[in-house]
Amino acid sequence: MQTNRTKEDWIEVGRQMMAERTMAIKAAKTKKFDTVATHGLYTMEKAFSGNSGSIMEPIYLSTAEAYMDSAHMEAALAYEMPTWCYSRIANPSSGFLEDTIGLLESYGSDIEASCLATASGMAAIKTATDPFLIKDNSLPAMNIVTSAKLYGGTFQQFSVRRCQEQGIEVRWVKNPYDLNEWRSNIDEGTRFVYGEFPSNPAVAIFDIEEVAKIAHAAGIPLIVDATCASPALTRPLLHGADIVVQSGTKVISTNGTSICGMMTSRKNIISKVGSDEMKADFAVWAKLWPFRDNGPSISPINAILTLNDLRSLRMRIAQMSDTGLKVATYLENHPKIDKVYYPGLKSYPAHEIANKYMKLADTNENKYSYMLAMEIKEKAPADSKNARTFYDALQMIWRATDLGRCKTVATLNAISTHQQQGEEGRKLAEIKPSTCRISVGIEDPEDIIKDLDQALSKI
């Protein structure tokens, strides 16, 4: 097709597209959380201009974008105008999801944030951390500082892939509530600080704002995995974090149909390494360069399935949090339970920190998420007989490694999610053989408690 447009003409088209996007983001930021989650940046104008009037965001099962002429291709592939070009780099369907997550992670603020959707939460973590681990001879040997209370897969990525295979020192913060421990582990060689809020499965949290100050004073970014809170409860960017990662597979994709990850960054992050372009808009830079080369892209189908579940996130989090508190209270008072970890309990060691950060969007009401951990009483500290008896007796509650699901799921983490990190690694993360993680769903809390009660009666 001959358009008689020059490259400069197409660049000007790109400027107009970006100006329209800026106006759309500005308009979306005036709307409430549920409205943003429902619509994102997908409007009637977009529906009628290229999407055949479709009310719902379409699934683009296409590998590549075609161009009007050579000048259009040249401008687009030089990244001088918006393009999705190839689904390994971007796709309109994943773009719909990214737009919405970027708005939700920065909701309630004037922060400009960009999101990159990935094939999994683990891919999001690798994409978020890789750029800070580049060679720089002007700096001392690199290290990373991270909470030891992590999901088993993240522990393995840091401990095995980074430390054992790449020789990058990993410095573990054993007590994430202790600000001095964070501070004392950071030095000139530290490239980033990392923590989960809350952690999986220990349900540990930390003071995001204070740890961000410590990281920034050292000239490095804070990266937070907020999967078990979700942007409906906790938005770390609003408290100083530079990058947030989510396993969208969990409560965002609550129906369990898709694997998905998200990495969202604020503009102008802090870092000792990397280009000015990287720091200015980290998520967009990552998409156009390392993400393009490494290829951890999300399937368009999974992107839209995740987006459809995302629309009801705040309402589900509210219900699941209420159920979580009821279940945690029941378990805390049960004679066969040694300890319960749930941010909503007054016995929780960081209850006040939870009150500071875990608030349902558009309310000032504390909600404490859907996940709790309990330690079942055993005859000996290293025993798991009672825990296994209880676990095998569950009838309605699913035995699986999943969480954030609309169905309640229980996990014995020492033999599942944290099995590969070994006994020493589990001790570091405080995962005992008797530890059972419960991820409450949307069932009636009485039915969940009945199943827990009958299973505990078997001990």
Secondary structure, DSSP 8 states (H G I E B T S, - for coil): ------HHHHHHHHHHHHHHHHHHHHHHTTS-HHHHHHHTT--HHHHHTTSTT-SS------SB---SSHHHHHHHHTTSS----BTTT--HHHHHHHHHHHHHHTTTS---EEEEEESSHHHHHHHHHGGGS---TTS-S-EEEEES---HHHHHIIIIIIIIHH--EEEEES-TT-HHHHHHH--TTEEEEEEESS-TTT-----HHHHHHHHHHTT--EEEE-TTT-TTT--GGGGT-SEEEEETTTTTTTTS----EEEEEEBS---SSS-HHHHHBHHHHHHHTHHHHH-----HHHHHHHHHHHTTHHHHHHHHHHHHHHHHHHHHT-TTEEEEE-TTSTTSTTHHHHHHH-B-TTS--B---SEEEEEE--SSTT--HHHHHHHHH-SSSEESS--S-SS-EEEEGGGTTTSTTHHHHHHHHT--TTEEEEE--SS-HHHHHHHHHHHHTT-
